[in-house]
Amino acid sequence: MVASMTPTTHHRICPLCEACCGLEIKVQDNKVISIRGHEADVLSRGYICPKGAALKDLHEDPDRLRTPLIKRAGEHVPATWDEAFAEIERRLPPVLAAHGRDSVGVVVGNPAAHKIGLLTYFGKLARALGTKNIFSASTLDQMPKQLASGLLFGHWLSIALPDIERTDLLIVLGANPVVSNGSMWTVPDFRGKAKALRARGGEMIVIDPRRTETAALADSHHFIRPNSDVFLLAAMVHTLFAENLIALGSVANWVQGVDEVRAATLPFTPEVCAARCNISAETIRSLARKMAHAKRAALYARIGTCTQEYGTLASWLVDVINTLTGHLDQIGGLLFAKPAAFGSNTQGNAGMGKGISTGRHHSRVSQAPEVYGELPIACMAEEMETAGAGQVRALITVASNPVLSSPDGPRLSAALDKLDFMLSLDIYLNETTRHADVILPGISPLEDFHYDVAFPQMSWRNHARVSHPLFERPEHQPEEWQTILKIAAIVQGKGAQTDANALDDAAFEQAAQRMAGAHAAELMAATAHLRGPRRMVDAALRTGPYGLSLSEVEAARDVGGIDLGELAPRIPELLRTPSGKVELAPASLIQDLARAKQDLNGIRPDLVIIGRRDVRTNNSWMHNLPILAKGPFRCTALVHPQDATKRGMKDGDTVTLRNGSRSVQAIVHVTDEMMPGVVSLPHGWGHNAAGARLAVASERPGSNINALLDPNLRDPLSGNSVLGGVPITMTLAL
Ligand code: SF4
């Protein structure tokens, strides 16, 4: 903890995006005086983006909640923690008692991935509730990638990652890592690594409906029609077979299903697919040949390929191409991380497992299958609106703002108003939490211990790093894991006064059995001095593949963490499929390819909309930070000059974007960085809701692209919402 009049220096991991950069934070007189990149950090090596420095603004934001709020007569008023827990105890158990377990829904947002207490303890609350109505931002983002990877390699977080420092060719499809620094790929300073790739004679190709910041760095860029990646990728696979370019390399003995892939992609000739995806047959063949002929190459695709009708198919075909061209599990190709802790593909029997399954239950109204334990977030409103057994009548939101981040927020907003009870764990009174009856504030990241659970499983380099609190959390505020355990205790009828430490001890005993089996007693003894997430992290490190301990990782904090080296080939030991092979042709995907075949000659709308990522924003919750909010207005609709001229529009005009009965207004920016026929509007905006408390964000609220989108439009396999390639009309606003 910091209370010094002379500046002191501290190191922690940035919690604001997947890149997980190491920060160097100077503190004086209990205030942050500077934040910069930590040069010694083993993962990010001094890199920082503008958002990293905004951590100071987040910590000091007067709108950030510091005490619980209870809604009384329609107004949120401050309350003590005891009062807030008492209100939850008064309101939540009766809903469960009267209507059953599924009557309470839970929705979790992306920031929870950066809060160890939320991430490692949320499951305990979900189990205590026993509800099937679990939703998260995963079905607005990466679920197709996780599903495809799980089917191929046997675990949801076995993600094949480009070996960017050793590759000769990087093809980037529907991703903008110069801005994002990787997504499902933790790669801080992507820009520097891409420049180094080109400086050593390598090539980078970008395929995207917008000439993005990443495209600006590339050797070449191709526009692609949104929602048609599957056709480009299937035609590339077709080409590989047609031209005898298949060479599996060192994984040949560990791959099954090649012939099924060949048969399934036969109809997808480059000529047939060219018109559908707007990339010429010759370019499609050239891309396939480049992948086949390059000694070291990687095809990387992300959000644009996931948030569309064929998200799982597209994500699958990316790794099919990487595999068929011999780049899977190759140095300079695609490799898998080996995390120091929490890696499911470092546990159990090496080389074989249960694989993954979906559809263990279905949503009540749409019959959407469960995927990775959750239902599509776009089903949430209908589950609240539709009467009958299992109707969602109460909701717990955890660091989530689905009113802005999921399709048809206005409908969801109306449904939230009708709930019997709503509880939010959040740092803001925002567009979603304004509906809550009780809001429990989260802890500022600078007041919190942290170890990344998910991102080391997707990092470009293996590492172990930990963050400690710089400041004391507010008096009486529990740690987040304690808050969650108290809510779980309320749900289980044990009462809010239950000692969270005692609950944690009981839960940890079971966890130790899972982690260490016959050695559980030793593990419990070795970690007995710790509680909560610290104990979980210590236990996971001790039972992890490097046999580290929390104290060892802590000791390396100021020298940038522990470097565990470059990624290395891991097949077959990484695999957790039932066959012990890379299952290249899962039946569900081969079957779904028939759906894409039916759409080969599908309608090509005149105008479609896509989202956009900006380096100064990340989803909805950073728009209230002054350092990021200043400068040019970012929530503009990018429109190609042809599309603007055709409609009599010019730069700065306000237009109405319409999708059926849904519409929003936005300010136009005319630019040839867009593909003709495609409009781009970033997501996470629309901060004009009454009752929210976001002073900075509400000054320039922006337009909510998701208000235009149809929650019923989803990738059927993963349940991911279709957020891009949606047909719209655009007219000058009156
Ligand atoms: S890229 Fe920026 S926001 Fe993301 S972790 Fe690094 S400094 Fe933080």
Boltz pocket constraint, residues with backbone or C-beta under 6 A from the ligand:
constraints:
  - pocket:
      binder: B
      contacts: [[A, 14], [A, 15], [A, 16], [A, 17], [A, 18], [A, 19], [A, 20], [A, 21], [A, 47], [A, 48], [A, 49], [A, 50], [A, 51], [A, 52], [A, 53], [A, 179], [A, 180], [A, 181], [A, 188]]
      max_distance: 6.0
